[in-house]
Amino acid sequence: SLAGIQTGDTLAALDAAAKEPAWQRAFASAGNRVTIAGKGNTGWIALFAAALDDRIHAVSAEESLLSYMDIVRSPRHYYTTDLILPG
C-alpha cells in the first residue's frame, strides 16, 4: 500500500540519518531517540513509523485525522485512500 511504502521510506531516512557522523552525535545526545512530525496525511505516516521503530519516542501530527472513524463518519472524505491498510 502507499502508506506502507511511505512508512518504509520514513524508516529508511531515519536509518540513513543515523549513519551520518553529525547525526550520530545528535542521536547520542538525545539517547538515540527522536521526534518526528507529519502534517496532513503524513501525520499518519509518522504514527505508523513510530509504531514500528523504538527510536521514535514522540510524534507530532498536525492537521491530521484523529482516527479511521473520522473517515467513516464523514459524508465526504478526500485524500484518504492512501491511508488505507490491508486488513
C-alpha positions as CSV (number, residue, x, y, z in Angstrom):
1,S,0.0,0.0,0.0
2,L,1.0,3.6,-0.4
3,A,1.0,4.1,3.4
4,G,3.4,1.1,3.7
5,I,5.8,2.5,1.1
6,Q,5.8,5.9,2.7
7,T,6.3,4.4,6.2
8,G,9.2,2.3,4.8
9,D,10.7,5.5,3.2
10,T,10.4,7.3,6.6
11,L,12.2,4.5,8.4
12,A,14.9,4.3,5.7
13,A,15.5,8.0,6.1
14,L,15.9,7.6,9.8
15,D,18.4,4.7,9.2
16,A,20.4,6.8,6.7
17,A,20.5,9.8,9.1
18,A,21.6,7.5,12.0
19,K,24.7,6.5,9.9
20,E,25.9,10.1,9.3
21,P,28.5,11.3,11.8
22,A,26.8,14.6,12.5
23,W,23.5,12.9,13.1
24,Q,25.1,10.2,15.2
25,R,26.2,12.8,17.7
26,A,22.7,14.3,17.8
27,F,21.2,10.9,18.3
28,A,23.6,10.1,21.0
29,S,22.9,13.3,22.9
30,A,19.2,12.5,22.7
31,G,19.6,9.0,24.0
32,N,19.2,7.6,20.4
33,R,15.5,8.7,20.5
34,V,14.0,11.1,18.0
35,T,10.8,13.1,17.5
36,I,9.2,13.1,14.0
37,A,6.5,15.3,12.6
38,G,3.9,14.9,9.9
39,K,1.3,17.3,8.5
40,G,-2.0,16.2,6.9
41,N,-1.8,12.6,5.8
42,T,1.9,12.4,6.6
43,G,0.8,12.7,10.3
44,W,-0.5,9.1,10.0
45,I,2.8,8.0,8.3
46,A,4.7,9.4,11.3
47,L,2.4,7.5,13.6
48,F,2.9,4.3,11.6
49,A,6.7,4.7,11.7
50,A,6.7,5.3,15.4
51,A,4.7,2.1,16.0
52,L,7.4,0.2,14.1
53,D,10.6,1.8,15.4
54,D,11.6,2.2,19.1
55,R,13.9,5.1,18.3
56,I,10.9,7.3,17.7
57,H,9.7,8.4,21.1
58,A,7.4,11.3,20.1
59,V,5.2,12.2,17.1
60,S,3.6,15.5,16.1
61,A,0.7,15.0,13.7
62,E,-0.6,18.4,12.6
63,E,-3.9,18.8,10.6
64,S,-4.2,15.1,10.5
65,L,-7.2,12.8,11.0
66,L,-7.8,11.7,14.6
67,S,-8.9,8.2,13.7
68,Y,-10.2,6.0,10.9
69,M,-13.7,6.6,12.4
70,D,-13.4,10.2,11.3
71,I,-13.3,8.9,7.7
72,V,-16.3,6.5,8.2
73,R,-18.5,9.1,9.9
74,S,-17.8,11.9,7.3
75,P,-20.3,12.2,4.4
76,R,-17.4,13.2,2.2
77,H,-13.8,12.5,2.6
78,Y,-10.9,13.5,0.4
79,Y,-7.3,12.2,0.0
80,T,-7.8,9.3,2.4
81,T,-7.3,6.3,0.1
82,D,-3.6,6.5,0.6
83,L,-4.1,5.8,4.3
84,I,-5.9,2.5,3.9
85,L,-4.0,-0.5,5.1
86,P,-4.9,-4.1,4.2
87,G,-6.8,-5.9,6.9
